[in-house]
Amino acid sequence: MTYTAMKTLSVDYRLERWTGTAWVTFKMSSNNATNTNLLNATSDWTVMPGYYYRVTSIHTAYDGSTTETSKHVSGTVLF
């Protein structure tokens, strides 16, 4: 969510699984919206039990002249 309507809002996100030595991409998705201040993105993914997972996401807002990007990493969950 932004304070004012953006020309474009987008999010690229991935579900990552811990292999024991590194985080690897298990699933990925993206979503975008135009001329809005709110972007909703959901995914329904099936995971393999016995692994640790996390979600990393890159959020981008473009107002027509300036682009702002931020990266977020969720907490780790064992399924």
Distance bins in CASP14 RR format, pairs under 12 A and 6 or more apart:
PFRMAT RR
TARGET T0000
AUTHOR 0000-0000-0000
RMODE 2
METHOD distances of the structure
MODEL  1
1 9 0 0 0 0 1 0 0 0 0 0 0
1 11 0 0 0 0 0 1 0 0 0 0 0
1 33 0 0 0 0 0 1 0 0 0 0 0
1 36 0 0 0 0 1 0 0 0 0 0 0
1 37 1 0 0 1 0 0 0 0 0 0 0
1 38 1 0 1 0 0 0 0 0 0 0 0
1 39 1 0 0 1 0 0 0 0 0 0 0
1 40 0 0 0 0 1 0 0 0 0 0 0
1 59 0 0 0 0 0 1 0 0 0 0 0
1 61 0 0 0 0 1 0 0 0 0 0 0
2 8 0 0 0 0 0 1 0 0 0 0 0
2 9 1 0 0 1 0 0 0 0 0 0 0
2 10 0 0 0 0 0 1 0 0 0 0 0
2 33 0 0 0 0 0 1 0 0 0 0 0
2 35 0 0 0 0 0 1 0 0 0 0 0
2 36 0 0 0 0 1 0 0 0 0 0 0
2 37 1 0 1 0 0 0 0 0 0 0 0
2 38 1 0 0 1 0 0 0 0 0 0 0
2 39 0 0 0 0 1 0 0 0 0 0 0
2 59 0 0 0 0 1 0 0 0 0 0 0
2 60 0 0 0 0 0 1 0 0 0 0 0
2 61 1 0 1 0 0 0 0 0 0 0 0
2 62 0 0 0 0 0 1 0 0 0 0 0
2 63 0 0 0 0 1 0 0 0 0 0 0
2 66 0 0 0 0 0 1 0 0 0 0 0
2 68 0 0 0 0 1 0 0 0 0 0 0
2 70 0 0 0 0 0 1 0 0 0 0 0
3 37 1 0 0 1 0 0 0 0 0 0 0
3 38 0 0 0 0 0 1 0 0 0 0 0
3 61 0 0 0 0 0 1 0 0 0 0 0
3 63 0 0 0 0 0 1 0 0 0 0 0
3 68 0 0 0 0 0 1 0 0 0 0 0
4 35 0 0 0 0 0 1 0 0 0 0 0
4 36 0 0 0 0 0 1 0 0 0 0 0
4 37 1 0 1 0 0 0 0 0 0 0 0
4 38 0 0 0 0 0 1 0 0 0 0 0
4 61 0 0 0 0 1 0 0 0 0 0 0
4 63 1 0 0 1 0 0 0 0 0 0 0
4 64 0 0 0 0 0 1 0 0 0 0 0
5 33 0 0 0 0 1 0 0 0 0 0 0
5 34 0 0 0 0 1 0 0 0 0 0 0
5 35 1 0 1 0 0 0 0 0 0 0 0
5 36 1 0 1 0 0 0 0 0 0 0 0
5 37 1 0 1 0 0 0 0 0 0 0 0
5 38 0 0 0 0 1 0 0 0 0 0 0
5 39 0 0 0 0 0 1 0 0 0 0 0
5 61 0 0 0 0 0 1 0 0 0 0 0
5 62 0 0 0 0 0 1 0 0 0 0 0
5 63 0 0 0 0 1 0 0 0 0 0 0
5 64 0 0 0 0 0 1 0 0 0 0 0
6 32 0 0 0 0 0 1 0 0 0 0 0
6 33 0 0 0 0 1 0 0 0 0 0 0
6 34 0 0 0 0 1 0 0 0 0 0 0
6 35 1 0 0 1 0 0 0 0 0 0 0
6 36 1 0 0 1 0 0 0 0 0 0 0
6 37 1 0 0 1 0 0 0 0 0 0 0
6 38 0 0 0 0 1 0 0 0 0 0 0
6 39 0 0 0 0 1 0 0 0 0 0 0
6 59 0 0 0 0 0 1 0 0 0 0 0
6 60 0 0 0 0 1 0 0 0 0 0 0
6 61 1 0 1 0 0 0 0 0 0 0 0
6 62 1 0 0 1 0 0 0 0 0 0 0
6 63 1 0 1 0 0 0 0 0 0 0 0
6 64 1 0 0 1 0 0 0 0 0 0 0
6 65 0 0 0 0 0 1 0 0 0 0 0
6 66 0 0 0 0 1 0 0 0 0 0 0
6 67 0 0 0 0 1 0 0 0 0 0 0
6 68 0 0 0 0 1 0 0 0 0 0 0
7 32 0 0 0 0 0 1 0 0 0 0 0
7 33 0 0 0 0 0 1 0 0 0 0 0
7 34 1 0 0 1 0 0 0 0 0 0 0
7 35 1 0 0 1 0 0 0 0 0 0 0
7 36 0 0 0 0 1 0 0 0 0 0 0
7 37 0 0 0 0 0 1 0 0 0 0 0
7 60 0 0 0 0 0 1 0 0 0 0 0
7 61 0 0 0 0 1 0 0 0 0 0 0
7 62 1 0 1 0 0 0 0 0 0 0 0
7 63 1 0 1 0 0 0 0 0 0 0 0
7 64 1 0 1 0 0 0 0 0 0 0 0
7 65 0 0 0 0 1 0 0 0 0 0 0
7 66 0 0 0 0 0 1 0 0 0 0 0
7 67 0 0 0 0 1 0 0 0 0 0 0
8 31 0 0 0 0 0 1 0 0 0 0 0
8 32 1 0 0 1 0 0 0 0 0 0 0
8 33 1 0 0 1 0 0 0 0 0 0 0
8 34 1 0 1 0 0 0 0 0 0 0 0
8 35 0 0 0 0 1 0 0 0 0 0 0
8 36 0 0 0 0 1 0 0 0 0 0 0
8 37 0 0 0 0 0 1 0 0 0 0 0
8 39 0 0 0 0 1 0 0 0 0 0 0
8 59 0 0 0 0 0 1 0 0 0 0 0
8 60 1 0 0 1 0 0 0 0 0 0 0
8 61 1 0 0 1 0 0 0 0 0 0 0
8 62 1 0 1 0 0 0 0 0 0 0 0
8 63 0 0 0 0 1 0 0 0 0 0 0
8 64 1 0 0 1 0 0 0 0 0 0 0
8 65 0 0 0 0 0 1 0 0 0 0 0
8 66 0 0 0 0 0 1 0 0 0 0 0
8 67 0 0 0 0 1 0 0 0 0 0 0
8 68 0 0 0 0 0 1 0 0 0 0 0
8 69 0 0 0 0 0 1 0 0 0 0 0
9 30 0 0 0 0 0 1 0 0 0 0 0
9 31 0 0 0 0 1 0 0 0 0 0 0
9 32 1 0 0 1 0 0 0 0 0 0 0
9 33 1 0 1 0 0 0 0 0 0 0 0
9 34 1 0 0 1 0 0 0 0 0 0 0
9 35 0 0 0 0 1 0 0 0 0 0 0
9 36 1 0 0 1 0 0 0 0 0 0 0
9 37 1 0 0 1 0 0 0 0 0 0 0
9 38 1 0 0 1 0 0 0 0 0 0 0
9 39 1 0 1 0 0 0 0 0 0 0 0
9 40 0 0 0 0 0 1 0 0 0 0 0
9 41 0 0 0 0 1 0 0 0 0 0 0
9 59 1 0 0 1 0 0 0 0 0 0 0
9 60 1 0 0 1 0 0 0 0 0 0 0
9 61 1 0 1 0 0 0 0 0 0 0 0
9 62 1 0 0 1 0 0 0 0 0 0 0
9 63 0 0 0 0 1 0 0 0 0 0 0
9 64 0 0 0 0 0 1 0 0 0 0 0
9 67 0 0 0 0 0 1 0 0 0 0 0
9 68 0 0 0 0 0 1 0 0 0 0 0
9 69 0 0 0 0 0 1 0 0 0 0 0
9 70 0 0 0 0 0 1 0 0 0 0 0
10 29 0 0 0 0 0 1 0 0 0 0 0
10 30 1 0 0 1 0 0 0 0 0 0 0
10 31 1 0 0 1 0 0 0 0 0 0 0
10 32 1 1 0 0 0 0 0 0 0 0 0
10 33 1 0 0 1 0 0 0 0 0 0 0
10 34 0 0 0 0 1 0 0 0 0 0 0
10 36 0 0 0 0 0 1 0 0 0 0 0
10 39 1 0 0 1 0 0 0 0 0 0 0
10 41 0 0 0 0 1 0 0 0 0 0 0
10 57 0 0 0 0 0 1 0 0 0 0 0
10 58 0 0 0 0 1 0 0 0 0 0 0
10 59 1 0 0 1 0 0 0 0 0 0 0
10 60 1 0 1 0 0 0 0 0 0 0 0
10 61 0 0 0 0 1 0 0 0 0 0 0
10 62 0 0 0 0 1 0 0 0 0 0 0
10 67 0 0 0 0 0 1 0 0 0 0 0
10 68 0 0 0 0 0 1 0 0 0 0 0
10 69 0 0 0 0 1 0 0 0 0 0 0
10 70 0 0 0 0 0 1 0 0 0 0 0
11 28 0 0 0 0 0 1 0 0 0 0 0
11 29 0 0 0 0 1 0 0 0 0 0 0
11 30 1 0 0 1 0 0 0 0 0 0 0
11 31 1 0 1 0 0 0 0 0 0 0 0
11 32 1 0 0 1 0 0 0 0 0 0 0
11 33 0 0 0 0 1 0 0 0 0 0 0
11 38 0 0 0 0 0 1 0 0 0 0 0
11 39 1 0 0 1 0 0 0 0 0 0 0
11 40 0 0 0 0 1 0 0 0 0 0 0
11 41 1 0 1 0 0 0 0 0 0 0 0
11 42 0 0 0 0 0 1 0 0 0 0 0
11 43 0 0 0 0 0 1 0 0 0 0 0
11 55 0 0 0 0 0 1 0 0 0 0 0
11 56 0 0 0 0 0 1 0 0 0 0 0
11 57 1 0 1 0 0 0 0 0 0 0 0
11 58 1 0 0 1 0 0 0 0 0 0 0
11 59 1 0 1 0 0 0 0 0 0 0 0
11 60 1 0 0 1 0 0 0 0 0 0 0
11 61 0 0 0 0 1 0 0 0 0 0 0
11 69 0 0 0 0 0 1 0 0 0 0 0
11 70 0 0 0 0 0 1 0 0 0 0 0
11 71 0 0 0 0 0 1 0 0 0 0 0
11 72 0 0 0 0 1 0 0 0 0 0 0
12 25 0 0 0 0 0 1 0 0 0 0 0
12 28 1 0 0 1 0 0 0 0 0 0 0
12 29 1 0 0 1 0 0 0 0 0 0 0
12 30 1 0 1 0 0 0 0 0 0 0 0
12 31 0 0 0 0 1 0 0 0 0 0 0
12 32 0 0 0 0 1 0 0 0 0 0 0
12 39 0 0 0 0 0 1 0 0 0 0 0
12 41 0 0 0 0 1 0 0 0 0 0 0
12 43 0 0 0 0 0 1 0 0 0 0 0
12 55 0 0 0 0 0 1 0 0 0 0 0
12 56 0 0 0 0 1 0 0 0 0 0 0
12 57 1 0 0 1 0 0 0 0 0 0 0
12 58 1 0 1 0 0 0 0 0 0 0 0
12 59 0 0 0 0 1 0 0 0 0 0 0
12 60 1 0 0 1 0 0 0 0 0 0 0
12 69 0 0 0 0 0 1 0 0 0 0 0
12 70 0 0 0 0 0 1 0 0 0 0 0
12 71 0 0 0 0 1 0 0 0 0 0 0
12 72 0 0 0 0 0 1 0 0 0 0 0
13 25 0 0 0 0 0 1 0 0 0 0 0
13 26 0 0 0 0 0 1 0 0 0 0 0
13 27 0 0 0 0 1 0 0 0 0 0 0
13 28 1 0 0 1 0 0 0 0 0 0 0
13 29 1 0 0 1 0 0 0 0 0 0 0
13 30 1 0 0 1 0 0 0 0 0 0 0
13 31 0 0 0 0 1 0 0 0 0 0 0
13 32 0 0 0 0 0 1 0 0 0 0 0
13 39 0 0 0 0 0 1 0 0 0 0 0
13 41 1 0 0 1 0 0 0 0 0 0 0
13 42 0 0 0 0 0 1 0 0 0 0 0
13 43 1 0 0 1 0 0 0 0 0 0 0
13 45 0 0 0 0 0 1 0 0 0 0 0
13 54 0 0 0 0 0 1 0 0 0 0 0
13 55 1 0 1 0 0 0 0 0 0 0 0
13 56 1 0 0 1 0 0 0 0 0 0 0
13 57 1 1 0 0 0 0 0 0 0 0 0
13 58 1 0 0 1 0 0 0 0 0 0 0
13 59 0 0 0 0 1 0 0 0 0 0 0
13 60 0 0 0 0 0 1 0 0 0 0 0
13 71 0 0 0 0 0 1 0 0 0 0 0
13 72 0 0 0 0 1 0 0 0 0 0 0
13 73 0 0 0 0 0 1 0 0 0 0 0
13 74 0 0 0 0 1 0 0 0 0 0 0
14 23 0 0 0 0 1 0 0 0 0 0 0
14 24 0 0 0 0 1 0 0 0 0 0 0
14 25 1 0 1 0 0 0 0 0 0 0 0
14 26 1 0 0 1 0 0 0 0 0 0 0
14 27 1 0 0 1 0 0 0 0 0 0 0
14 28 1 0 1 0 0 0 0 0 0 0 0
14 29 1 0 0 1 0 0 0 0 0 0 0
14 30 0 0 0 0 1 0 0 0 0 0 0
14 43 0 0 0 0 1 0 0 0 0 0 0
14 45 0 0 0 0 0 1 0 0 0 0 0
14 53 0 0 0 0 0 1 0 0 0 0 0
14 54 0 0 0 0 1 0 0 0 0 0 0
14 55 1 0 0 1 0 0 0 0 0 0 0
14 56 1 0 1 0 0 0 0 0 0 0 0
14 57 1 0 0 1 0 0 0 0 0 0 0
14 58 0 0 0 0 1 0 0 0 0 0 0
14 71 0 0 0 0 0 1 0 0 0 0 0
14 72 0 0 0 0 0 1 0 0 0 0 0
14 73 0 0 0 0 0 1 0 0 0 0 0
14 74 0 0 0 0 0 1 0 0 0 0 0
15 23 0 0 0 0 0 1 0 0 0 0 0
15 24 0 0 0 0 0 1 0 0 0 0 0
15 25 1 0 0 1 0 0 0 0 0 0 0
15 26 1 0 1 0 0 0 0 0 0 0 0
15 27 1 0 1 0 0 0 0 0 0 0 0
15 28 1 0 0 1 0 0 0 0 0 0 0
15 29 0 0 0 0 1 0 0 0 0 0 0
15 43 1 0 0 1 0 0 0 0 0 0 0
15 44 0 0 0 0 0 1 0 0 0 0 0
15 45 1 0 1 0 0 0 0 0 0 0 0
15 46 0 0 0 0 0 1 0 0 0 0 0
15 47 1 0 0 1 0 0 0 0 0 0 0
15 48 0 0 0 0 0 1 0 0 0 0 0
15 51 0 0 0 0 0 1 0 0 0 0 0
15 52 0 0 0 0 0 1 0 0 0 0 0
15 53 1 0 0 1 0 0 0 0 0 0 0
15 54 1 0 0 1 0 0 0 0 0 0 0
15 55 1 0 1 0 0 0 0 0 0 0 0
15 56 0 0 0 0 1 0 0 0 0 0 0
15 57 0 0 0 0 0 1 0 0 0 0 0
15 73 0 0 0 0 0 1 0 0 0 0 0
15 74 0 0 0 0 1 0 0 0 0 0 0
15 76 0 0 0 0 0 1 0 0 0 0 0
15 77 0 0 0 0 0 1 0 0 0 0 0
15 79 0 0 0 0 0 1 0 0 0 0 0
16 22 0 0 0 0 1 0 0 0 0 0 0
16 23 1 0 1 0 0 0 0 0 0 0 0
16 24 1 0 0 1 0 0 0 0 0 0 0
16 25 1 0 1 0 0 0 0 0 0 0 0
16 26 1 0 0 1 0 0 0 0 0 0 0
16 27 0 0 0 0 1 0 0 0 0 0 0
16 28 0 0 0 0 1 0 0 0 0 0 0
16 45 0 0 0 0 0 1 0 0 0 0 0
16 47 0 0 0 0 0 1 0 0 0 0 0
16 51 0 0 0 0 1 0 0 0 0 0 0
16 52 0 0 0 0 1 0 0 0 0 0 0
16 53 1 0 0 1 0 0 0 0 0 0 0
16 54 1 0 1 0 0 0 0 0 0 0 0
16 55 1 0 0 1 0 0 0 0 0 0 0
16 56 1 0 0 1 0 0 0 0 0 0 0
16 57 0 0 0 0 0 1 0 0 0 0 0
16 73 0 0 0 0 1 0 0 0 0 0 0
16 74 0 0 0 0 1 0 0 0 0 0 0
16 75 0 0 0 0 0 1 0 0 0 0 0
16 76 0 0 0 0 1 0 0 0 0 0 0
16 77 0 0 0 0 0 1 0 0 0 0 0
17 23 1 0 0 1 0 0 0 0 0 0 0
17 24 1 0 1 0 0 0 0 0 0 0 0
17 25 0 0 0 0 1 0 0 0 0 0 0
17 26 1 0 1 0 0 0 0 0 0 0 0
17 27 0 0 0 0 1 0 0 0 0 0 0
17 28 0 0 0 0 0 1 0 0 0 0 0
17 45 0 0 0 0 0 1 0 0 0 0 0
17 47 1 0 0 1 0 0 0 0 0 0 0
17 48 1 0 0 1 0 0 0 0 0 0 0
17 49 0 0 0 0 0 1 0 0 0 0 0
17 50 0 0 0 0 1 0 0 0 0 0 0
17 51 1 0 1 0 0 0 0 0 0 0 0
17 52 1 0 0 1 0 0 0 0 0 0 0
17 53 1 0 1 0 0 0 0 0 0 0 0
17 54 0 0 0 0 1 0 0 0 0 0 0
17 55 0 0 0 0 0 1 0 0 0 0 0
17 56 0 0 0 0 0 1 0 0 0 0 0
17 76 0 0 0 0 0 1 0 0 0 0 0
17 77 0 0 0 0 0 1 0 0 0 0 0
17 78 0 0 0 0 0 1 0 0 0 0 0
17 79 0 0 0 0 1 0 0 0 0 0 0
18 24 0 0 0 0 1 0 0 0 0 0 0
18 25 0 0 0 0 0 1 0 0 0 0 0
18 26 0 0 0 0 1 0 0 0 0 0 0
18 47 0 0 0 0 0 1 0 0 0 0 0
18 48 0 0 0 0 0 1 0 0 0 0 0
18 50 0 0 0 0 0 1 0 0 0 0 0
18 51 1 0 0 1 0 0 0 0 0 0 0
18 52 1 1 0 0 0 0 0 0 0 0 0
18 53 1 0 0 1 0 0 0 0 0 0 0
18 54 1 0 0 1 0 0 0 0 0 0 0
18 75 0 0 0 0 0 1 0 0 0 0 0
18 76 1 0 0 1 0 0 0 0 0 0 0
18 77 0 0 0 0 0 1 0 0 0 0 0
18 78 0 0 0 0 1 0 0 0 0 0 0
18 79 0 0 0 0 0 1 0 0 0 0 0
19 25 0 0 0 0 0 1 0 0 0 0 0
19 26 0 0 0 0 0 1 0 0 0 0 0
19 48 0 0 0 0 0 1 0 0 0 0 0
19 50 0 0 0 0 0 1 0 0 0 0 0
19 51 0 0 0 0 1 0 0 0 0 0 0
19 52 0 0 0 0 1 0 0 0 0 0 0
19 53 0 0 0 0 0 1 0 0 0 0 0
20 50 0 0 0 0 0 1 0 0 0 0 0
20 51 0 0 0 0 1 0 0 0 0 0 0
20 52 0 0 0 0 1 0 0 0 0 0 0
20 76 0 0 0 0 0 1 0 0 0 0 0
22 52 0 0 0 0 0 1 0 0 0 0 0
23 51 0 0 0 0 0 1 0 0 0 0 0
23 52 0 0 0 0 1 0 0 0 0 0 0
23 53 0 0 0 0 1 0 0 0 0 0 0
23 54 1 0 0 1 0 0 0 0 0 0 0
23 55 0 0 0 0 0 1 0 0 0 0 0
23 56 0 0 0 0 1 0 0 0 0 0 0
23 73 0 0 0 0 1 0 0 0 0 0 0
23 74 0 0 0 0 0 1 0 0 0 0 0
23 75 0 0 0 0 0 1 0 0 0 0 0
23 76 0 0 0 0 1 0 0 0 0 0 0
24 51 0 0 0 0 0 1 0 0 0 0 0
24 52 0 0 0 0 0 1 0 0 0 0 0
24 53 0 0 0 0 0 1 0 0 0 0 0
24 54 0 0 0 0 0 1 0 0 0 0 0
24 56 0 0 0 0 0 1 0 0 0 0 0
25 45 0 0 0 0 0 1 0 0 0 0 0
25 53 0 0 0 0 0 1 0 0 0 0 0
25 54 0 0 0 0 0 1 0 0 0 0 0
25 55 0 0 0 0 0 1 0 0 0 0 0
25 56 0 0 0 0 1 0 0 0 0 0 0
26 43 0 0 0 0 0 1 0 0 0 0 0
26 45 1 0 0 1 0 0 0 0 0 0 0
26 46 0 0 0 0 0 1 0 0 0 0 0
26 47 1 0 0 1 0 0 0 0 0 0 0
26 48 0 0 0 0 1 0 0 0 0 0 0
26 51 0 0 0 0 1 0 0 0 0 0 0
26 52 0 0 0 0 0 1 0 0 0 0 0
26 53 1 0 0 1 0 0 0 0 0 0 0
26 54 0 0 0 0 1 0 0 0 0 0 0
26 55 0 0 0 0 0 1 0 0 0 0 0
26 56 0 0 0 0 0 1 0 0 0 0 0
26 79 0 0 0 0 0 1 0 0 0 0 0
27 43 1 0 0 1 0 0 0 0 0 0 0
27 44 0 0 0 0 0 1 0 0 0 0 0
27 45 1 0 1 0 0 0 0 0 0 0 0
27 46 0 0 0 0 1 0 0 0 0 0 0
27 47 0 0 0 0 1 0 0 0 0 0 0
27 48 0 0 0 0 0 1 0 0 0 0 0
27 53 0 0 0 0 1 0 0 0 0 0 0
27 54 0 0 0 0 0 1 0 0 0 0 0
27 55 0 0 0 0 1 0 0 0 0 0 0
27 56 0 0 0 0 0 1 0 0 0 0 0
28 41 0 0 0 0 0 1 0 0 0 0 0
28 43 0 0 0 0 1 0 0 0 0 0 0
28 45 0 0 0 0 1 0 0 0 0 0 0
28 55 0 0 0 0 0 1 0 0 0 0 0
28 56 0 0 0 0 1 0 0 0 0 0 0
28 57 0 0 0 0 0 1 0 0 0 0 0
28 58 0 0 0 0 0 1 0 0 0 0 0
29 41 1 0 0 1 0 0 0 0 0 0 0
29 42 0 0 0 0 1 0 0 0 0 0 0
29 43 1 0 1 0 0 0 0 0 0 0 0
29 44 0 0 0 0 0 1 0 0 0 0 0
29 45 0 0 0 0 1 0 0 0 0 0 0
29 55 0 0 0 0 0 1 0 0 0 0 0
29 56 0 0 0 0 0 1 0 0 0 0 0
29 57 0 0 0 0 1 0 0 0 0 0 0
29 58 0 0 0 0 0 1 0 0 0 0 0
30 39 0 0 0 0 0 1 0 0 0 0 0
30 41 1 0 0 1 0 0 0 0 0 0 0
30 43 0 0 0 0 1 0 0 0 0 0 0
30 57 0 0 0 0 1 0 0 0 0 0 0
30 58 0 0 0 0 1 0 0 0 0 0 0
30 59 0 0 0 0 0 1 0 0 0 0 0
30 60 0 0 0 0 0 1 0 0 0 0 0
31 38 0 0 0 0 0 1 0 0 0 0 0
31 39 1 0 0 1 0 0 0 0 0 0 0
31 40 1 0 0 1 0 0 0 0 0 0 0
31 41 1 1 0 0 0 0 0 0 0 0 0
31 42 0 0 0 0 1 0 0 0 0 0 0
31 43 0 0 0 0 1 0 0 0 0 0 0
31 57 0 0 0 0 0 1 0 0 0 0 0
31 58 0 0 0 0 0 1 0 0 0 0 0
31 59 0 0 0 0 0 1 0 0 0 0 0
31 60 0 0 0 0 0 1 0 0 0 0 0
32 39 1 0 0 1 0 0 0 0 0 0 0
32 40 0 0 0 0 0 1 0 0 0 0 0
32 41 0 0 0 0 1 0 0 0 0 0 0
32 58 0 0 0 0 0 1 0 0 0 0 0
32 59 0 0 0 0 0 1 0 0 0 0 0
32 60 0 0 0 0 1 0 0 0 0 0 0
32 61 0 0 0 0 0 1 0 0 0 0 0
32 62 0 0 0 0 1 0 0 0 0 0 0
33 39 1 0 1 0 0 0 0 0 0 0 0
33 40 0 0 0 0 1 0 0 0 0 0 0
33 41 0 0 0 0 1 0 0 0 0 0 0
33 59 0 0 0 0 0 1 0 0 0 0 0
33 60 0 0 0 0 0 1 0 0 0 0 0
33 61 0 0 0 0 0 1 0 0 0 0 0
33 62 0 0 0 0 0 1 0 0 0 0 0
34 61 0 0 0 0 0 1 0 0 0 0 0
34 62 0 0 0 0 1 0 0 0 0 0 0
34 63 0 0 0 0 0 1 0 0 0 0 0
34 64 0 0 0 0 0 1 0 0 0 0 0
35 62 0 0 0 0 0 1 0 0 0 0 0
35 63 0 0 0 0 0 1 0 0 0 0 0
35 64 0 0 0 0 0 1 0 0 0 0 0
36 61 0 0 0 0 0 1 0 0 0 0 0
36 62 0 0 0 0 0 1 0 0 0 0 0
36 63 0 0 0 0 0 1 0 0 0 0 0
37 61 0 0 0 0 1 0 0 0 0 0 0
37 63 0 0 0 0 0 1 0 0 0 0 0
38 61 0 0 0 0 0 1 0 0 0 0 0
39 57 0 0 0 0 0 1 0 0 0 0 0
39 59 0 0 0 0 1 0 0 0 0 0 0
39 60 0 0 0 0 1 0 0 0 0 0 0
39 61 0 0 0 0 1 0 0 0 0 0 0
39 62 0 0 0 0 0 1 0 0 0 0 0
41 55 0 0 0 0 0 1 0 0 0 0 0
41 57 0 0 0 0 1 0 0 0 0 0 0
41 58 0 0 0 0 0 1 0 0 0 0 0
41 59 0 0 0 0 1 0 0 0 0 0 0
42 55 0 0 0 0 0 1 0 0 0 0 0
43 55 0 0 0 0 1 0 0 0 0 0 0
43 57 0 0 0 0 0 1 0 0 0 0 0
45 53 0 0 0 0 1 0 0 0 0 0 0
45 55 0 0 0 0 1 0 0 0 0 0 0
45 79 0 0 0 0 0 1 0 0 0 0 0
46 53 0 0 0 0 0 1 0 0 0 0 0
46 79 0 0 0 0 0 1 0 0 0 0 0
47 53 1 0 1 0 0 0 0 0 0 0 0
47 54 0 0 0 0 0 1 0 0 0 0 0
47 55 0 0 0 0 0 1 0 0 0 0 0
47 77 0 0 0 0 1 0 0 0 0 0 0
47 78 0 0 0 0 0 1 0 0 0 0 0
47 79 1 0 1 0 0 0 0 0 0 0 0
48 78 0 0 0 0 0 1 0 0 0 0 0
48 79 1 0 0 1 0 0 0 0 0 0 0
49 77 0 0 0 0 0 1 0 0 0 0 0
49 78 0 0 0 0 1 0 0 0 0 0 0
49 79 1 0 1 0 0 0 0 0 0 0 0
50 77 0 0 0 0 0 1 0 0 0 0 0
50 78 1 0 0 1 0 0 0 0 0 0 0
50 79 1 0 0 1 0 0 0 0 0 0 0
51 76 0 0 0 0 0 1 0 0 0 0 0
51 77 0 0 0 0 1 0 0 0 0 0 0
51 78 1 0 0 1 0 0 0 0 0 0 0
51 79 1 0 0 1 0 0 0 0 0 0 0
52 74 0 0 0 0 0 1 0 0 0 0 0
52 75 0 0 0 0 1 0 0 0 0 0 0
52 76 1 0 1 0 0 0 0 0 0 0 0
52 77 1 0 0 1 0 0 0 0 0 0 0
52 78 1 0 1 0 0 0 0 0 0 0 0
52 79 0 0 0 0 1 0 0 0 0 0 0
53 73 0 0 0 0 0 1 0 0 0 0 0
53 74 0 0 0 0 1 0 0 0 0 0 0
53 75 0 0 0 0 1 0 0 0 0 0 0
53 76 1 0 0 1 0 0 0 0 0 0 0
53 77 1 0 1 0 0 0 0 0 0 0 0
53 78 1 0 0 1 0 0 0 0 0 0 0
53 79 1 0 0 1 0 0 0 0 0 0 0
54 72 0 0 0 0 0 1 0 0 0 0 0
54 73 1 0 0 1 0 0 0 0 0 0 0
54 74 1 0 1 0 0 0 0 0 0 0 0
54 75 1 0 1 0 0 0 0 0 0 0 0
54 76 1 0 1 0 0 0 0 0 0 0 0
54 77 1 0 0 1 0 0 0 0 0 0 0
54 78 0 0 0 0 0 1 0 0 0 0 0
54 79 0 0 0 0 0 1 0 0 0 0 0
55 71 0 0 0 0 0 1 0 0 0 0 0
55 72 0 0 0 0 1 0 0 0 0 0 0
55 73 1 0 0 1 0 0 0 0 0 0 0
55 74 1 0 1 0 0 0 0 0 0 0 0
55 75 0 0 0 0 1 0 0 0 0 0 0
55 76 0 0 0 0 1 0 0 0 0 0 0
55 77 0 0 0 0 1 0 0 0 0 0 0
56 70 0 0 0 0 0 1 0 0 0 0 0
56 71 1 0 0 1 0 0 0 0 0 0 0
56 72 1 0 0 1 0 0 0 0 0 0 0
56 73 1 0 1 0 0 0 0 0 0 0 0
56 74 1 0 0 1 0 0 0 0 0 0 0
56 75 0 0 0 0 0 1 0 0 0 0 0
56 76 0 0 0 0 0 1 0 0 0 0 0
57 69 0 0 0 0 0 1 0 0 0 0 0
57 70 0 0 0 0 1 0 0 0 0 0 0
57 71 1 0 0 1 0 0 0 0 0 0 0
57 72 1 0 1 0 0 0 0 0 0 0 0
57 73 0 0 0 0 1 0 0 0 0 0 0
57 74 0 0 0 0 1 0 0 0 0 0 0
57 75 0 0 0 0 0 1 0 0 0 0 0
58 67 0 0 0 0 0 1 0 0 0 0 0
58 68 0 0 0 0 0 1 0 0 0 0 0
58 69 1 0 0 1 0 0 0 0 0 0 0
58 70 1 0 0 1 0 0 0 0 0 0 0
58 71 1 0 1 0 0 0 0 0 0 0 0
58 72 0 0 0 0 1 0 0 0 0 0 0
58 73 0 0 0 0 0 1 0 0 0 0 0
59 67 0 0 0 0 0 1 0 0 0 0 0
59 68 0 0 0 0 1 0 0 0 0 0 0
59 69 1 0 0 1 0 0 0 0 0 0 0
59 70 1 0 1 0 0 0 0 0 0 0 0
59 71 1 0 0 1 0 0 0 0 0 0 0
59 72 1 0 0 1 0 0 0 0 0 0 0
60 66 0 0 0 0 0 1 0 0 0 0 0
60 67 1 0 0 1 0 0 0 0 0 0 0
60 68 1 0 0 1 0 0 0 0 0 0 0
60 69 1 0 1 0 0 0 0 0 0 0 0
60 70 0 0 0 0 1 0 0 0 0 0 0
60 71 0 0 0 0 0 1 0 0 0 0 0
61 67 1 0 0 1 0 0 0 0 0 0 0
61 68 1 0 1 0 0 0 0 0 0 0 0
61 69 1 0 0 1 0 0 0 0 0 0 0
61 70 0 0 0 0 1 0 0 0 0 0 0
62 68 1 0 0 1 0 0 0 0 0 0 0
62 69 0 0 0 0 1 0 0 0 0 0 0
END
